[in-house]
């Protein structure tokens, strides 16, 4: 038996996770002296409300080593093969921590795969892996690896402010960007990093640019197009309309949640798709 474990940056609802048999380990969020577990004692809406209050800039943290080891030990006791699909090692230390615990604890039943992604791209991998737990573990990992290489994410951000606060952007550049109403365009690279690939003046131009990056003829119809937003879905709804997709052609429209929302702030928009082979 193979079981899938992921972390809460995957933005899968508890109901969906239970339905498809996926275990989700929560990541941590801290506002000043207030510490929360993502999806456990703070909701996505509560997170953005606190973020927009602006009293404290949030910080994220990986699960404790003990939380990970508890999951690994339980799987071993149950005789279960566990495939852990955490967010990118370039964004969090979760992958390295899990790998260390696996090696030091002798958990031969646990396999840790660096997804090099997060949010709905990670959700895509998790959902598709959960459908194929009947495969031998080496074949399942091979499938996930090939799917990840074909998965693409393009998005637009409303402001440079949060990238700057998170130490990912020079503060002076962020101030200039805000003054000029610059809207960064981002991807999750094949190396698992969040990269700024361009900037547009104003939301309308940003949405137009992101829409033009999607060539529907290259989309694998088996997986469709998944859309993302942070806090307010309006920009993504405009993006869907500009691309020319009908409501029943959209696989999902999902809020990014607190973990990535910490770094990109509200009003982001974008999509994930899988390229045809």
C-alpha positions in Angstrom: 0.0 0.0 0.0 1.3 3.5 -0.9 0.1 6.6 0.9 0.8 10.2 -0.2 1.9 12.8 2.3 2.2 16.5 1.4 2.3 19.9 3.1 -0.2 22.6 3.4 1.3 24.8 0.6 -0.5 22.3 -1.6 -3.7 24.2 -1.0 -5.9 21.1 -1.0 -8.9 21.3 1.2 -9.1 18.9 4.2 -12.3 17.4 2.7 -10.6 16.7 -0.7 -7.5 15.4 1.0 -9.5 12.9 3.0 -11.5 11.9 -0.1 -8.5 11.0 -2.2 -6.5 9.5 0.8 -3.8 12.2 1.1 -2.3 13.2 4.5 -1.4 16.9 4.8 1.1 18.2 7.3 0.6 21.9 8.2 3.3 24.6 7.7 3.7 27.4 10.3 2.8 31.1 10.0 3.9 33.7 12.4 2.5 37.3 12.8 4.7 38.9 15.4 4.3 36.9 18.6 1.3 35.0 17.2 2.0 31.5 15.8 -0.4 29.5 13.7 -0.6 26.2 11.8 -1.8 26.7 8.2 -5.3 25.3 7.7 -5.5 24.2 11.4 -6.0 27.4 13.5 -6.0 30.1 10.8 -8.0 30.1 7.6 -6.9 31.6 4.3 -9.4 34.5 4.7 -8.2 35.2 8.3 -4.6 35.2 7.0 -5.2 37.8 4.4 -7.3 39.9 6.8 -4.3 40.0 9.1 -1.9 40.6 6.3 -3.8 43.6 5.0 -4.0 45.1 8.5 -0.3 45.6 8.1 0.6 45.4 11.8 3.1 42.6 11.4 4.7 41.0 8.4 4.2 37.2 8.5 6.8 34.6 8.3 6.4 31.0 7.3 8.1 27.9 8.9 8.5 24.2 8.0 7.0 21.4 10.1 9.0 20.4 13.1 11.3 17.4 12.7 9.1 15.6 15.3 6.0 16.1 13.3 7.7 14.6 10.2 9.1 11.7 12.1 5.8 10.9 13.7 4.3 10.6 10.2 7.2 8.4 9.1 7.1 6.2 12.2 3.3 5.7 11.8 3.7 4.6 8.2 6.4 2.1 9.2 4.3 0.7 12.0 1.4 0.3 9.6 3.6 -1.4 6.9 2.7 1.5 4.5 5.0 2.8 1.8 4.9 6.6 2.2 5.7 9.1 -0.7 6.3 12.6 0.7 5.7 15.4 -1.8 6.7 18.7 -0.1 7.0 22.1 -1.6 10.2 23.1 -3.4 13.5 22.8 -1.6 14.3 26.2 -3.1 11.5 27.8 -1.1 11.5 25.8 2.2 13.8 23.5 4.2 11.1 20.9 4.5 12.5 18.6 1.9 16.0 18.6 3.4 14.7 18.0 6.9 12.5 15.1 5.7 15.4 13.5 3.8 17.6 13.8 6.9 15.0 12.1 9.1 14.5 9.3 6.6 18.2 8.6 6.4 18.9 8.9 10.2 15.8 6.9 11.2 16.3 4.2 8.7 12.8 4.7 7.2 13.3 2.6 4.1 9.5 2.7 3.6 9.6 6.5 3.1 10.4 8.1 -0.2 11.0 11.9 -0.3 10.6 13.6 -3.7 11.6 17.2 -4.3 8.7 18.6 -6.3 10.4 21.9 -7.1 7.0 23.6 -6.9 4.2 24.7 -4.6 0.5 25.8 -4.5 -1.7 24.4 -7.3 1.2 23.0 -9.2 2.0 20.9 -6.2 -1.7 20.1 -5.8 -1.7 18.8 -9.4 1.1 16.4 -8.6 -0.5 15.3 -5.4 -3.9 14.6 -7.0 -2.5 12.7 -9.9 -0.1 10.7 -7.7 -3.0 9.8 -5.4 -4.9 8.3 -8.5 -1.9 6.0 -9.2 -1.0 4.6 -5.8 -1.6 1.1 -7.3 1.7 1.5 -9.2 5.0 0.2 -7.8 6.7 3.0 -5.9 9.5 3.4 -8.5 7.0 3.7 -11.3 4.9 6.2 -9.3 7.9 8.4 -8.6 8.9 8.2 -12.3 5.3 9.3 -13.3 5.4 12.3 -10.8 8.9 13.3 -12.1 7.8 13.3 -15.8 4.6 15.2 -14.9 6.5 17.9 -13.0 8.8 18.5 -16.0 5.7 19.2 -18.2 3.9 21.4 -15.6 4.0 25.1 -16.1 2.9 28.1 -13.9 2.6 31.7 -15.1 1.2 34.4 -12.8 1.0 38.1 -12.2 1.5 39.9 -8.9 -0.3 43.1 -7.8 2.6 44.6 -6.0 6.4 44.2 -5.4 5.9 45.1 -1.7 5.7 41.6 -0.3 8.6 40.2 -2.3 10.6 43.1 -0.8 9.5 42.5 2.7 10.4 38.8 2.3 13.9 39.7 1.3 13.4 38.7 -2.3 13.7 42.1 -3.8 15.6 45.3 -3.2 13.5 47.7 -1.1 14.3 50.7 -3.3 13.2 48.8 -6.4 10.0 47.9 -4.7 9.3 51.5 -3.8 9.9 52.6 -7.4 7.7 49.7 -8.7 4.8 50.7 -6.4 5.1 54.3 -7.6 5.0 53.3 -11.2 2.2 50.8 -10.6 4.5 48.0 -11.9 3.0 44.5 -11.9 5.6 41.7 -11.9 5.1 38.6 -14.0 6.4 35.4 -12.4 6.9 31.7 -13.0 7.9 28.7 -10.9 11.1 27.7 -12.7 12.2 24.1 -13.5 14.7 24.6 -10.6 11.9 25.3 -8.2 12.4 29.0 -7.7 9.9 31.8 -7.9 11.3 34.0 -10.7 10.2 37.4 -11.9 10.2 37.2 -15.7 8.8 40.6 -16.6 6.9 43.7 -15.4 3.9 45.5 -16.8 2.4 48.9 -16.0 -1.0 48.4 -14.5 -3.1 45.3 -13.9 -4.8 45.3 -17.3 -1.5 45.1 -19.1 -0.3 42.4 -16.7 -3.4 40.3 -17.2 -3.1 40.7 -21.0 0.5 39.6 -20.9 -0.2 36.5 -18.8 -3.1 35.6 -21.0 -0.9 35.8 -24.1 1.6 33.4 -22.5 -0.9 30.5 -22.7 -1.0 28.6 -26.0 -4.1 26.4 -25.6 -2.9 24.1 -28.4 0.0 23.0 -26.2 -2.2 22.2 -23.2 -2.6 18.5 -22.4 -6.5 18.1 -22.2 -6.1 15.3 -19.7 -5.1 17.8 -17.0 -6.7 21.0 -18.3 -5.9 24.5 -17.0 -6.0 25.3 -13.3 -6.3 29.0 -12.3 -5.0 30.6 -9.1 -5.6 33.8 -7.2 -4.8 35.3 -3.8 -7.5 36.9 -1.7 -9.6 38.4 -4.5 -10.4 36.3 -7.6 -11.4 39.2 -9.8 -8.1 39.4 -11.7 -8.1 35.7 -12.4 -11.7 35.9 -13.7 -10.7 38.6 -16.1 -7.7 36.5 -17.1 -10.0 33.5 -17.8 -12.3 35.8 -19.9 -9.4 37.2 -21.9 -8.0 33.8 -22.6 -11.5 32.9 -24.0 -12.2 29.9 -21.8 -15.7 29.0 -20.8 -16.6 28.3 -17.2 -16.9 24.5 -17.8 -13.4 24.5 -19.4 -11.7 25.7 -16.2 -10.6 22.8 -14.0 -10.5 24.9 -10.8 -10.0 28.5 -9.5 -8.1 28.2 -6.2 -6.8 30.7 -3.6 -3.1 30.3 -3.2 -3.3 30.3 0.6 -1.1 31.8 3.3 2.3 30.1 2.5 2.8 31.7 -0.9 0.5 34.6 0.0 3.1 35.7 2.5 5.5 36.3 -0.4 3.3 37.7 -3.1 0.4 39.3 -1.3 -3.2 39.7 -2.4 -4.7 40.1 -5.9 -2.3 37.7 -7.7 -3.6 35.8 -10.7 -2.4 33.1 -13.0 -2.7 29.5 -14.1 -1.1 26.0 -14.2 -1.2 23.6 -17.1 0.6 20.5 -18.4 2.3 20.6 -21.8 1.4 17.9 -24.3 4.1 15.2 -24.6 
